[in-house]
Amino acid sequence: MSQRPVDSVSPVEEIASEQALDARELCRVCELSYEVLLEWVAEGVAEPRASRNGEWRFGSAQLRRLRKARRLQADLDLETAALPLVLDLLDELDQLRQRIRLLERLVEN
């Protein structure tokens, strides 16, 4: 059985990337300039996938993350460098809330 190179894209990932947005579409949907997107990728706010042609693709999770980052920066005037940490903490909080709800259901039964 042959193995794919680590940086290659699987057929499943390629299909998923076709459903994802490219950088231009993402900027339009999130109302971001391309320069801001480049900065956010460099800072770790966004983590694009690369398609076979090397173009950046952003799935629905990244779209939600970038919209949240935009709101945080607008509402709280957060610096770009703080966004990855705040977003990760909010994600962790959501996961903990889900676990609590699950545990509560288990205890009730």
C-alpha positions in Angstrom: 0.0 0.0 0.0 1.5 3.3 -1.0 1.4 6.3 1.3 0.6 9.8 0.3 3.2 12.5 0.9 2.4 14.4 4.1 1.6 17.6 2.3 -0.6 16.1 -0.4 -4.4 16.5 -0.3 -6.6 13.4 0.0 -9.6 13.0 -2.3 -11.9 13.6 0.7 -10.1 16.8 1.6 -10.3 17.9 -2.0 -14.1 17.4 -2.1 -14.4 19.3 1.2 -12.2 22.1 -0.1 -14.5 22.5 -3.1 -17.2 23.3 -0.6 -14.9 25.8 1.2 -14.4 29.4 0.3 -11.2 30.7 -1.3 -9.5 33.8 0.2 -11.4 36.3 -2.1 -14.8 34.8 -1.2 -13.9 34.7 2.5 -12.8 38.3 2.5 -16.1 39.3 0.8 -18.3 37.2 3.2 -16.4 38.4 6.3 -16.0 41.9 5.1 -12.2 41.7 5.6 -9.5 43.2 3.4 -7.0 40.7 1.9 -4.2 42.4 3.9 -6.1 41.7 7.2 -6.6 38.1 6.2 -2.9 37.7 5.5 -2.1 39.2 8.9 -4.6 36.9 10.6 -3.2 33.8 8.9 0.3 34.9 9.9 -0.8 35.4 13.5 -2.7 32.1 13.7 -6.2 33.6 13.8 -7.0 31.6 10.6 -5.7 28.3 9.4 -6.4 27.8 5.7 -6.2 24.5 3.9 -4.4 24.3 0.6 -6.1 22.8 -2.3 -4.2 20.8 -5.0 -3.5 24.0 -6.9 -2.0 25.6 -3.7 -4.9 28.0 -3.3 -6.1 28.7 0.3 -9.5 27.2 1.2 -11.5 28.0 4.3 -14.1 25.6 5.6 -17.2 26.5 7.7 -15.3 26.2 11.0 -12.8 28.8 9.8 -15.5 31.0 8.5 -17.2 31.0 12.0 -13.9 31.6 13.6 -13.1 34.6 11.4 -16.5 36.1 11.9 -16.1 35.7 15.7 -12.6 37.3 15.4 -14.0 40.2 13.5 -16.7 40.8 16.1 -14.2 40.5 19.0 -11.9 43.0 17.4 -14.7 45.4 16.6 -16.5 45.1 19.9 -13.6 44.8 22.3 -10.8 46.4 20.3 -8.6 43.4 20.7 -5.2 43.4 19.1 -4.6 40.8 16.4 -2.0 39.1 18.5 -4.6 38.4 21.2 -7.2 36.9 18.9 -5.9 33.4 18.6 -5.7 32.9 22.4 -9.2 34.5 23.0 -10.7 32.3 20.2 -9.1 29.2 21.5 -10.4 29.9 25.1 -13.9 30.5 23.7 -13.7 27.2 21.8 -12.6 25.5 25.0 -15.4 27.1 26.9 -17.9 25.8 24.4 -16.5 22.3 24.6 -16.7 22.4 28.4 -20.3 23.5 28.3 -21.2 20.7 25.9 -19.5 18.2 28.3 -21.5 19.6 31.2 -24.8 19.3 29.3 -23.9 15.7 28.5 -23.0 14.9 32.1 -26.2 16.5 33.3 -28.2 14.3 30.9 -26.4 11.2 32.1 -27.0 12.1 35.8 -30.7 12.7 35.1 -31.2 9.3 33.6 
